[in-house]
Amino acid sequence: MTTDTQPPEFDAGNWVKMARCAVAASVVLSAVTVAILLIVDPPKQCPSWTPLWEMLAALTAPLLIMTGFVAIRWNWVARRAAKHQRRKMLFETLFGPMTPPAIPVTYFMVNLCVAGSLLSQLPLFALVIQCTDWLRL
């Protein structure tokens, strides 16, 4: 009888690939947004790019750092969360249930990456909606 000393791998599956693709697409779109803000002069509808730069700094950068870390270090994050969940289960075994049952950590991580990627594109959305003439009637 042999024991498996390797830690489990959590990054197999199409959902993980989708989460990583969402983060990668978000990074590319954010780079396009930065390039637009650096290269293009602000139109008359948006006399200054300052609010968009602030959104990029306050919203996009932290979200991309967090989701990028999760996407790159997927197994490490999943193992840490599983270890924490095992400790919590041991505590609940000794003292009774404290919280409702948790969802699998990888489901949460996929949702975190996809939602963070979408939310990080608010500056680009604002740029397209507020600062372009072709959408105005």
Rosetta constraint file for C-alpha pairs under 8 A:
AtomPair CA 8 CA 79 HARMONIC 7.91 0.50
AtomPair CA 9 CA 75 HARMONIC 6.17 0.50
AtomPair CA 10 CA 74 HARMONIC 7.31 0.50
AtomPair CA 10 CA 75 HARMONIC 5.49 0.50
AtomPair CA 10 CA 78 HARMONIC 6.66 0.50
AtomPair CA 10 CA 79 HARMONIC 7.99 0.50
AtomPair CA 10 CA 106 HARMONIC 7.33 0.50
AtomPair CA 11 CA 16 HARMONIC 5.99 0.50
AtomPair CA 11 CA 74 HARMONIC 6.42 0.50
AtomPair CA 11 CA 75 HARMONIC 6.18 0.50
AtomPair CA 12 CA 16 HARMONIC 6.81 0.50
AtomPair CA 13 CA 17 HARMONIC 6.74 0.50
AtomPair CA 14 CA 18 HARMONIC 6.10 0.50
AtomPair CA 15 CA 19 HARMONIC 6.20 0.50
AtomPair CA 15 CA 110 HARMONIC 6.74 0.50
AtomPair CA 16 CA 20 HARMONIC 6.22 0.50
AtomPair CA 16 CA 110 HARMONIC 6.42 0.50
AtomPair CA 17 CA 21 HARMONIC 6.05 0.50
AtomPair CA 18 CA 22 HARMONIC 6.09 0.50
AtomPair CA 18 CA 110 HARMONIC 8.00 0.50
AtomPair CA 19 CA 23 HARMONIC 6.33 0.50
AtomPair CA 19 CA 71 HARMONIC 7.09 0.50
AtomPair CA 19 CA 110 HARMONIC 5.36 0.50
AtomPair CA 19 CA 111 HARMONIC 7.76 0.50
AtomPair CA 19 CA 113 HARMONIC 5.56 0.50
AtomPair CA 19 CA 114 HARMONIC 5.71 0.50
AtomPair CA 20 CA 24 HARMONIC 6.14 0.50
AtomPair CA 20 CA 71 HARMONIC 5.39 0.50
AtomPair CA 20 CA 72 HARMONIC 7.87 0.50
AtomPair CA 20 CA 113 HARMONIC 7.47 0.50
AtomPair CA 21 CA 25 HARMONIC 6.00 0.50
AtomPair CA 22 CA 26 HARMONIC 6.07 0.50
AtomPair CA 22 CA 113 HARMONIC 7.11 0.50
AtomPair CA 22 CA 114 HARMONIC 5.83 0.50
AtomPair CA 22 CA 117 HARMONIC 6.15 0.50
AtomPair CA 23 CA 27 HARMONIC 6.23 0.50
AtomPair CA 23 CA 64 HARMONIC 7.36 0.50
AtomPair CA 23 CA 67 HARMONIC 6.61 0.50
AtomPair CA 23 CA 68 HARMONIC 6.33 0.50
AtomPair CA 23 CA 71 HARMONIC 7.20 0.50
AtomPair CA 23 CA 113 HARMONIC 6.39 0.50
AtomPair CA 23 CA 114 HARMONIC 7.02 0.50
AtomPair CA 23 CA 117 HARMONIC 5.51 0.50
AtomPair CA 24 CA 28 HARMONIC 6.34 0.50
AtomPair CA 25 CA 29 HARMONIC 6.13 0.50
AtomPair CA 26 CA 30 HARMONIC 6.01 0.50
AtomPair CA 26 CA 64 HARMONIC 7.66 0.50
AtomPair CA 26 CA 117 HARMONIC 5.32 0.50
AtomPair CA 26 CA 118 HARMONIC 7.31 0.50
AtomPair CA 26 CA 120 HARMONIC 7.23 0.50
AtomPair CA 26 CA 121 HARMONIC 7.02 0.50
AtomPair CA 27 CA 31 HARMONIC 6.16 0.50
AtomPair CA 27 CA 64 HARMONIC 6.93 0.50
AtomPair CA 28 CA 32 HARMONIC 6.29 0.50
AtomPair CA 29 CA 33 HARMONIC 6.20 0.50
AtomPair CA 29 CA 121 HARMONIC 7.46 0.50
AtomPair CA 29 CA 124 HARMONIC 7.88 0.50
AtomPair CA 30 CA 34 HARMONIC 6.22 0.50
AtomPair CA 30 CA 60 HARMONIC 7.69 0.50
AtomPair CA 30 CA 120 HARMONIC 7.91 0.50
AtomPair CA 30 CA 121 HARMONIC 6.90 0.50
AtomPair CA 30 CA 124 HARMONIC 7.45 0.50
AtomPair CA 31 CA 35 HARMONIC 6.12 0.50
AtomPair CA 32 CA 36 HARMONIC 6.16 0.50
AtomPair CA 33 CA 37 HARMONIC 6.26 0.50
AtomPair CA 33 CA 123 HARMONIC 7.72 0.50
AtomPair CA 33 CA 124 HARMONIC 5.90 0.50
AtomPair CA 34 CA 38 HARMONIC 6.14 0.50
AtomPair CA 35 CA 39 HARMONIC 5.91 0.50
AtomPair CA 36 CA 40 HARMONIC 5.43 0.50
AtomPair CA 37 CA 41 HARMONIC 7.53 0.50
AtomPair CA 37 CA 42 HARMONIC 7.84 0.50
AtomPair CA 37 CA 49 HARMONIC 6.75 0.50
AtomPair CA 42 CA 46 HARMONIC 5.91 0.50
AtomPair CA 42 CA 47 HARMONIC 5.75 0.50
AtomPair CA 42 CA 48 HARMONIC 5.93 0.50
AtomPair CA 42 CA 49 HARMONIC 6.38 0.50
AtomPair CA 42 CA 131 HARMONIC 7.99 0.50
AtomPair CA 43 CA 47 HARMONIC 6.16 0.50
AtomPair CA 43 CA 131 HARMONIC 6.60 0.50
AtomPair CA 43 CA 132 HARMONIC 7.75 0.50
AtomPair CA 45 CA 130 HARMONIC 7.01 0.50
AtomPair CA 45 CA 131 HARMONIC 5.46 0.50
AtomPair CA 45 CA 132 HARMONIC 7.53 0.50
AtomPair CA 46 CA 130 HARMONIC 7.30 0.50
AtomPair CA 46 CA 131 HARMONIC 5.56 0.50
AtomPair CA 49 CA 53 HARMONIC 6.24 0.50
AtomPair CA 50 CA 54 HARMONIC 6.16 0.50
AtomPair CA 51 CA 55 HARMONIC 6.22 0.50
AtomPair CA 52 CA 56 HARMONIC 6.17 0.50
AtomPair CA 52 CA 123 HARMONIC 5.68 0.50
AtomPair CA 52 CA 126 HARMONIC 7.77 0.50
AtomPair CA 52 CA 127 HARMONIC 7.42 0.50
AtomPair CA 53 CA 57 HARMONIC 6.16 0.50
AtomPair CA 54 CA 58 HARMONIC 5.91 0.50
AtomPair CA 55 CA 59 HARMONIC 5.39 0.50
AtomPair CA 55 CA 60 HARMONIC 6.72 0.50
AtomPair CA 55 CA 122 HARMONIC 7.90 0.50
AtomPair CA 55 CA 123 HARMONIC 6.00 0.50
AtomPair CA 56 CA 60 HARMONIC 4.69 0.50
AtomPair CA 56 CA 61 HARMONIC 6.02 0.50
AtomPair CA 56 CA 120 HARMONIC 8.00 0.50
AtomPair CA 56 CA 123 HARMONIC 6.37 0.50
AtomPair CA 57 CA 61 HARMONIC 5.46 0.50
AtomPair CA 57 CA 62 HARMONIC 7.59 0.50
AtomPair CA 58 CA 62 HARMONIC 6.84 0.50
AtomPair CA 59 CA 63 HARMONIC 6.26 0.50
AtomPair CA 59 CA 120 HARMONIC 6.31 0.50
AtomPair CA 60 CA 64 HARMONIC 5.97 0.50
AtomPair CA 60 CA 119 HARMONIC 7.73 0.50
AtomPair CA 60 CA 120 HARMONIC 4.40 0.50
AtomPair CA 60 CA 121 HARMONIC 6.96 0.50
AtomPair CA 60 CA 122 HARMONIC 7.94 0.50
AtomPair CA 60 CA 123 HARMONIC 7.77 0.50
AtomPair CA 61 CA 65 HARMONIC 6.09 0.50
AtomPair CA 61 CA 120 HARMONIC 7.79 0.50
AtomPair CA 62 CA 66 HARMONIC 6.12 0.50
AtomPair CA 63 CA 67 HARMONIC 5.99 0.50
AtomPair CA 63 CA 116 HARMONIC 5.78 0.50
AtomPair CA 63 CA 117 HARMONIC 7.33 0.50
AtomPair CA 63 CA 119 HARMONIC 7.99 0.50
AtomPair CA 63 CA 120 HARMONIC 6.14 0.50
AtomPair CA 64 CA 68 HARMONIC 5.50 0.50
AtomPair CA 64 CA 116 HARMONIC 7.30 0.50
AtomPair CA 64 CA 117 HARMONIC 7.04 0.50
AtomPair CA 64 CA 120 HARMONIC 6.99 0.50
AtomPair CA 65 CA 69 HARMONIC 6.02 0.50
AtomPair CA 66 CA 70 HARMONIC 6.37 0.50
AtomPair CA 67 CA 71 HARMONIC 6.01 0.50
AtomPair CA 67 CA 112 HARMONIC 7.13 0.50
AtomPair CA 67 CA 113 HARMONIC 5.14 0.50
AtomPair CA 67 CA 116 HARMONIC 6.46 0.50
AtomPair CA 67 CA 117 HARMONIC 7.34 0.50
AtomPair CA 68 CA 72 HARMONIC 6.00 0.50
AtomPair CA 68 CA 113 HARMONIC 7.94 0.50
AtomPair CA 69 CA 73 HARMONIC 5.77 0.50
AtomPair CA 69 CA 74 HARMONIC 7.81 0.50
AtomPair CA 70 CA 74 HARMONIC 5.23 0.50
AtomPair CA 70 CA 77 HARMONIC 6.50 0.50
AtomPair CA 70 CA 109 HARMONIC 7.41 0.50
AtomPair CA 70 CA 113 HARMONIC 7.43 0.50
AtomPair CA 71 CA 113 HARMONIC 7.22 0.50
AtomPair CA 73 CA 77 HARMONIC 6.27 0.50
AtomPair CA 74 CA 78 HARMONIC 6.12 0.50
AtomPair CA 75 CA 79 HARMONIC 5.97 0.50
AtomPair CA 76 CA 80 HARMONIC 6.17 0.50
AtomPair CA 77 CA 81 HARMONIC 6.17 0.50
AtomPair CA 78 CA 82 HARMONIC 6.03 0.50
AtomPair CA 78 CA 105 HARMONIC 6.41 0.50
AtomPair CA 78 CA 106 HARMONIC 6.60 0.50
AtomPair CA 79 CA 83 HARMONIC 6.01 0.50
AtomPair CA 80 CA 84 HARMONIC 6.20 0.50
AtomPair CA 81 CA 85 HARMONIC 6.07 0.50
AtomPair CA 81 CA 105 HARMONIC 6.66 0.50
AtomPair CA 82 CA 86 HARMONIC 6.15 0.50
AtomPair CA 82 CA 105 HARMONIC 7.08 0.50
AtomPair CA 83 CA 87 HARMONIC 6.39 0.50
AtomPair CA 84 CA 88 HARMONIC 6.26 0.50
AtomPair CA 85 CA 89 HARMONIC 6.14 0.50
AtomPair CA 86 CA 90 HARMONIC 6.23 0.50
AtomPair CA 87 CA 91 HARMONIC 6.27 0.50
AtomPair CA 88 CA 92 HARMONIC 6.16 0.50
AtomPair CA 89 CA 93 HARMONIC 6.07 0.50
AtomPair CA 90 CA 94 HARMONIC 6.40 0.50
AtomPair CA 91 CA 95 HARMONIC 6.07 0.50
AtomPair CA 91 CA 96 HARMONIC 7.65 0.50
AtomPair CA 92 CA 96 HARMONIC 4.61 0.50
AtomPair CA 92 CA 97 HARMONIC 4.87 0.50
AtomPair CA 92 CA 98 HARMONIC 6.49 0.50
AtomPair CA 93 CA 97 HARMONIC 7.24 0.50
AtomPair CA 103 CA 107 HARMONIC 7.07 0.50
AtomPair CA 103 CA 108 HARMONIC 7.27 0.50
AtomPair CA 104 CA 108 HARMONIC 6.87 0.50
AtomPair CA 105 CA 109 HARMONIC 6.21 0.50
AtomPair CA 106 CA 110 HARMONIC 6.13 0.50
AtomPair CA 107 CA 111 HARMONIC 6.33 0.50
AtomPair CA 108 CA 112 HARMONIC 6.02 0.50
AtomPair CA 109 CA 113 HARMONIC 6.17 0.50
AtomPair CA 110 CA 114 HARMONIC 6.22 0.50
AtomPair CA 111 CA 115 HARMONIC 5.84 0.50
AtomPair CA 112 CA 116 HARMONIC 5.79 0.50
AtomPair CA 113 CA 117 HARMONIC 5.99 0.50
AtomPair CA 114 CA 118 HARMONIC 6.27 0.50
AtomPair CA 115 CA 119 HARMONIC 6.04 0.50
AtomPair CA 116 CA 120 HARMONIC 5.95 0.50
AtomPair CA 117 CA 121 HARMONIC 6.87 0.50
AtomPair CA 118 CA 122 HARMONIC 7.66 0.50
AtomPair CA 121 CA 125 HARMONIC 6.27 0.50
AtomPair CA 122 CA 126 HARMONIC 6.03 0.50
AtomPair CA 123 CA 127 HARMONIC 6.07 0.50
AtomPair CA 124 CA 128 HARMONIC 6.22 0.50
AtomPair CA 125 CA 129 HARMONIC 6.06 0.50
AtomPair CA 126 CA 130 HARMONIC 5.65 0.50
AtomPair CA 126 CA 131 HARMONIC 7.49 0.50
AtomPair CA 127 CA 131 HARMONIC 5.25 0.50
AtomPair CA 127 CA 132 HARMONIC 7.32 0.50
AtomPair CA 128 CA 132 HARMONIC 5.74 0.50
AtomPair CA 129 CA 135 HARMONIC 6.98 0.50
AtomPair CA 132 CA 136 HARMONIC 7.58 0.50
